Amino acid sequence: MSLSKKIFDAGVVGAGGAGFPTHIKANSKVEFVLANGAECEPLLHKDYEIMVNFAPQIIDGMELMIKNTSAKKGIFGIKTKNTGAIEAVEKNLNNRNIEMSFLGDFYPSGDEYELVYHATNRLIPPHGLPLDVGCVVNNVETFYNVANAVNGIPVTHKFICVAGCVKTPSTFWVPVGTSIEDVLKFAGGTTIKDYGIFVSGLLMGKLTYDISEPVTKTTGGLIVLPKDHYLIDRSDRPIQDMNRIGKSACDQCSYCTEFCPRYLLGYDVQPHKVMRSLVFSTTGEAVWNQYADLCCSCGLCSLYACPEDLYPREACNQGKAELKKQGKRYEQSKPVKVHPIKEGRRVPLRQLMKRMNVLQYETKTPFIKNELNPSAVKINLKQHVGSPAFSVVKIGDYVKKGDLIGDLHEGELGAKVHASVNGQVTHVSDEFIRISAN
């Protein structure tokens, strides 16, 4: 059986957040395979911990991808500050065809475009993929899952970090489908009564108050902050209010553009111009929305660069959505060329945390070996890019951990879904399957 088929059967998707089915990447032919261990979201340390504790498996998975894609070498992207992870990886390389690419402690070092440029000096074309410049990029946890897939072990657990206002900030394995409530209890519970939870990051994640939400294959971590925190207050504001404030207060200083990581790499992303779309009628919006189309939604413009504390990232998201609805795509005419002052405008992670008022929550989140055993799991049938899986079980069925419960129709882009616990199926719908553990 081919590596691609084993990865497909194991339901492996990008564990860093995007959720792209990994078997597609395994079928590529490239020059470089890159491991993304940059982890630049503030307060989260799950990639660091998985590298420290599971480096051999990560490297094995990376080697399998190097061989299958006929790459000439692998490149491991990791921040220089993470010495424990560097030591763990380097001592397990054993003269393998993998090099280290050391990154500064900046945000967003883990952006795919940034990592490819830093490691290979190649610039991905606008609207392009790493594949367009001979690269495949996977999160370090994805490589761990690839190594498991070769041994017939499907993705049933997610490696996550829990940080912020919890009694035991830590990192551990969680059965896919475990509720946020159970995860927080496993981390000792919260230290405050009124809180919000950022899922998978303060900048590129989402805010929720629903502790019944399940962990998915792409959940990077949970960050608990007081409900009156600046970041929660910002995130809770209705989009209409964000737009109204932006319309009245944006003075076109262009700081959002000047600090934009994609703009500094040479892509025509200009959030300050997109903010003009808030002022114009429908006939004028498209003129300015085009400058949002290559935005990666990293959030640096809104949460760091803007001196007025406005919402250029949110305006860009609206602009991209409007262009998509109209079936339009902005084609950059000028060549992609790195800004000469790019390095001087990089944002140190610590400075970003200070600006976001979360520096006091920065702490180690050590790996806990103990297993979390939830009483029930809610497993979504769409945890990935592409089509949702369809259920192959019915209410009353008894399943074991690793059993296939969600499959795909032939030819569909997507990922298979497996039971993460032993137990009885108690709910089946087009959206999710619930299993009562025993």
N, C-alpha and C positions, 0 to 999 in steps of 0.2 A: 504494500500500500504506500502511495506517495506521501511525502511530508504534508503537502497541501491538503490531502484528503484526511489525514490524521488530525490536522489542525481544525479542519471544518467539522469533523465528527465530534471534536472536543468542545466546540462552541467558543473558540478563542476569538476575542475582539480586543481592540485597543484599550488597554486598562488605564491609560492616562487621562481619559475623559472623552475622546472623540468616538470611540466604539466602532471604528471601522473594522470589518471582518478581516482577520489576519491571514486567512488562507489565500486571499486575493494577492496580498503582498508577497506571500511565499512563492507564488507562480511567476513573479517578475524576474527579469534579468537585469542586474545592475552592477555598478562598480563598487559601491560602498553600502554596507549595512551599518546603521547608526543606532546605538543604544542611548535613549534619552533618560538620563539620570539627573537632569538639572534641577528639577523641582523648585520652581521659583515662587510659587504661591506662599504668601506669609503664613507662618505658624504651622504649616503642614510638613511632616518629615517622614512620610511613609516610604518614599523612594529611598531615602537614606537608610532607613531601617531594613528594608528588604535587601539592599546591597550589602549591608554589614552582615546580615544573618543568612542570606541565601545566595551569595555570590556564585558558587559553583553551578547551581541550577540556571541562573541567569546567563552565565557564560556558555553553558552547554546549549541553551536555546538559541543564543546568538550565533554560535558556530553552526548549528543546524541550518539557520537562515542564510548564513554566508555561503555554505555549500550549495544549498538548493537554488539560490539566486545567481550562482556563479560569480559572486563578488570577489574582487581581488583582495579586499580586506575589510575588517570591521573597525569602527571607531566608537569609543565609549565616551560620551559626553557627561562630564561630572564637574561640579564646582570644586575649585582648589581648596576651599575652606573645609570640605567634607573629608578630612584626612582618614577617619575611620573607614569610610566607604572605599576610599582610594586604596588603602592598604588591603582590605578584604578582596577587592577585585584584582589588584596587581599580583597578589600572592597565588591566585588561582588561574592566572593566564597561562603559565607554564609554556612560555615561548609560542603561544598560539598567534594566529595572524590577526591580532586585535591590538590597536593602538589606543592610547588615552588622549582625549582632547579636554584640556582643563579650562573651565569657564570661570569668569568673575562672578561675584555675588551681586548680580544685577537682575532687575526685572525688565522684560521677561526672557531670561536666558533659555528657558525651556520651550519657547516658541519654535515651531518646526523650521520656519524660514531662518530664524536667528541661528539655530543649531547647525543647520546645513551650511550656512555661510561661514560660521566660525570653524567648523571642522574640515570643510573642503574648499573654501574660498569660492564656492559656486552660488549664484543667485537664482533662485527658482523664478521662472517667468510669472508675470501677473496672472492670477487665477489658476496658477499651475500647482503641481504636486512635486514632492522630492523626486519621484520617479522620472520627471522631465529632465533632471540633471544627474541621472544615474544613481539615485540614492533610495534606500528604504529606511524609514525611521520607525522605531517601536519604543514604547515605554519599557523600562526595565522589568516591570511586572509582567508585561506581555511576553517577554522572552522566557520568564519563569514558567508561564502557562504553556508556551511552546514545548519546553522540555518535558513537562508533564504529559502533553498530548501524545508525544512519541511513545510514551509508556501506557497509553490508553486511559489516562486520567483526565476527565473533562473538567471544565471550569465550574466548580460548585461553591467556591469561597472567594471572598474579596479581601485584600490586604488594605486596611484603612487606618487612618490616624484620627484620634479624637483629642481636640485641644480647646483652649479657652477656659471658660468657667466650669470645669469639671474637677472632681476630687483627685482623679488619677489620670492626668494627660498621658496617653500611651498609644501604642500601635499594636494591632493584632489581626488575626484572621477572623472573618465573619462569614457565616453561611449566606449565600446570596438569597435575598428575600427577607432577611432579619429586619425587624422594625427599628427605626431610630430610637424608640423608647428602650428597647432591649439593649441596644448598643451603649446608650448613655448609662444605663444601670450597670453594665459590665465595666464601665470606666469609673465606677464609684458614685455615679449620680452627679447632678449639677450642684454647684456651690451657691446658686441663686435661685429665687423662685420665678421671677419674670424674665424670660429670655427669648431670643430668637436663635435659629440655627442656620449657619451658612453651610450648604452641602457642596463639597468639592472645591471650596475656595472662597476667599473674600472678594476677589476681583472677577474671576470668571465662573464662579459657582452661582448658586441661587439661594435666596433666603426662604426659609420655611418655618412655620410654627406647628406643623403637623407631625407629631412624633409617631404616627402610625405609618408614615411613608417607609418603603422598604429600601434596603441597600441593593444596588444593582451592580452589574459587572464593571461599570464605569465610575462608581462612587469613589472619590479619592480620600474623603475624610469628612469629619463634622467639626465645625468650630462654633462653640456656644458663646454668645456675647449677651450682656445685659440688654433688656428691651429698650432702654433709653440711650443706648450707645449711638454715637454719631452715624456709624455705617448702617445701622438698622433704620434709623430715622430717615436717612437718605433713600434707602431701598424701598421703604414703605410709601414713599410719596407717589401719588398717582401720576401716570405719564402726562396727563393733561396739565398738571401743575408744573412738572419738569419743563414742558414746552413753553408754558406761559412765562415762567421765570427766565428761561433762556432767551425768549423773544424780547423781553424787556431789559435784561441785564447784560447780555453779551456785548462787549465793546470791541470785538474783533482784534484782540491783542495777538492772537495766533500762537500763544504758548502751547495750546493743545496739539497743534500741528508740529511745532518745533521740537516737542518731546516725543512725538509719535514714533515708536520703534519701526513700523513699516515705512513711514516717510523717510526716516534716517537711512533705511536700507535702499531707498531709491524708488519706492512705489508711490504712486500719485494718490496718497491718502491725505486729505486736508480737512480735518474736523471743523476748523474755524469757518470754512466755507460752507460746510454742511449745516452749521448752525444758522446760516442765512435762510435756509429752507423753511425755518420756523416763522419767518416774517412774510414769506411770499404766499400768494394764492397757489392753487394747484398748477396753474400754467407756468409758474416760475420755479417750482420745487425741483423739477428734474434737472435743471441747470446746475444746481448745487448738490443734489443727491448723488450725482456721479462720483463725487470725491469721497464717498463712503464705501464704494463697492469693493475696494481692496482692504478694508479695515478688518482686523482679526479680533476685534472686541476685547482687547486685553484690559481695557478700563483705566489705563494710565492717564489718559487725557482727563477723565472725570475725577479720578481719585487722587491725582497728584499735580498735574500740570495747571489746571484751571485756577487762577487766583480768585475767581468769583464763586467758586464751588458750584459750577453749573454741570450740565449733563451732555457733553459732546458725544460720549460713547453711545448714550441712549438715542441721541439724534441720528448717529451713524447707523445704528441698528434699524431705526425706522426708515432711513433712506435706503438701506439695502433691501428691506422688505418691500418697499414701494417699487423699486426697480425690478425685483423678482416678480411681483404681481403683474407688472407691465410687460414682462418677458424681455426686459432690456439688460444689457451687460456693458459696463464701461470698458472700452478697449484703450489701454494706455498707449499713447503714440510715442512718447519719448523713451529712450532706452533705460533700463534699470541700472542706476549708477549710485553707489554708496555715497552718502553725504560726507563731505570732507571733515566735518566736525562731529561725526557720529559718536566716536568714543568719548568725546567730552560731554556729551549730553546723556550718557547712560545713567540710569537711576539706581543707586545703591539700595538693596533690599531693606537695609536697616533704616535708611532715610525715608523710604516709602512707608514702613511700618510706623515710624514716628508721625508722619503726616496723617496717617489713618487712625492714629491714637490706639494702636494695638501692641505697642512695644512691651507693655507690662505683661502681656500674655505669652510672650515668647519664652519657651522652655523646652527642655528635652522631652521626647515622647517615646520612652524605651519600649522595645518589643516585649509583649507578654505572651508566653508560650501556652498559657491556659486557654482551653477552648470555650467559646461561647456556645451554649446549647439552648437555642430558643424553643419555646413550646409550639410555635407555629411559624411558618414563613409564607410570604406573599411574593411569588416569583413572576415578574412581568414578562410577557411574551415578546416585548420589544425593548431591548436594552442595547441596541446597536444601530448603526447606519443601515438603511435598507428596509425590506419588508419585515413585518412582525412574524414570528413563528406561529404555527397553529398547534393547538393542543392534540396530543396523541394519547391522553389519559381521560378518564371520566370519574365523576364523583363516586367515592367508595373504593377506588383502586388503592392497593397498597404499593408503595414505591420505595426503593432503596436509594441512598445517596449515590449519585452518578447515573441513575436511570434517565433515559431520554423522555422528556415530557412535552417538549415543543420542537416541531420539525418544520422544514421549509419545502415548498413546492419546487420541483426541478427547475433549475435555471434562475431562481430568485437570488438576489443579493440579500444576505442576512446571516444570521447565526442560529445554531441549534441551542436549545435550552434544556438544562438537566436539573433533576431534583438535588437539592442541597442538603437534605436530611432524610432519614428513614421515617416513614409515616404514611398516613392515609390522606388521600385527596379529598378535600371538603368543599372545594369551590373550583369551578371551571368556567371561564368566559373568554371572549376574544382578547381581553386585555391582560388577564393574569390567572395564575393557578395558585390556590392556597393549599398548603399541606400541614396537617396537624402532626407534629413530631411525636415519636414514641421510642 
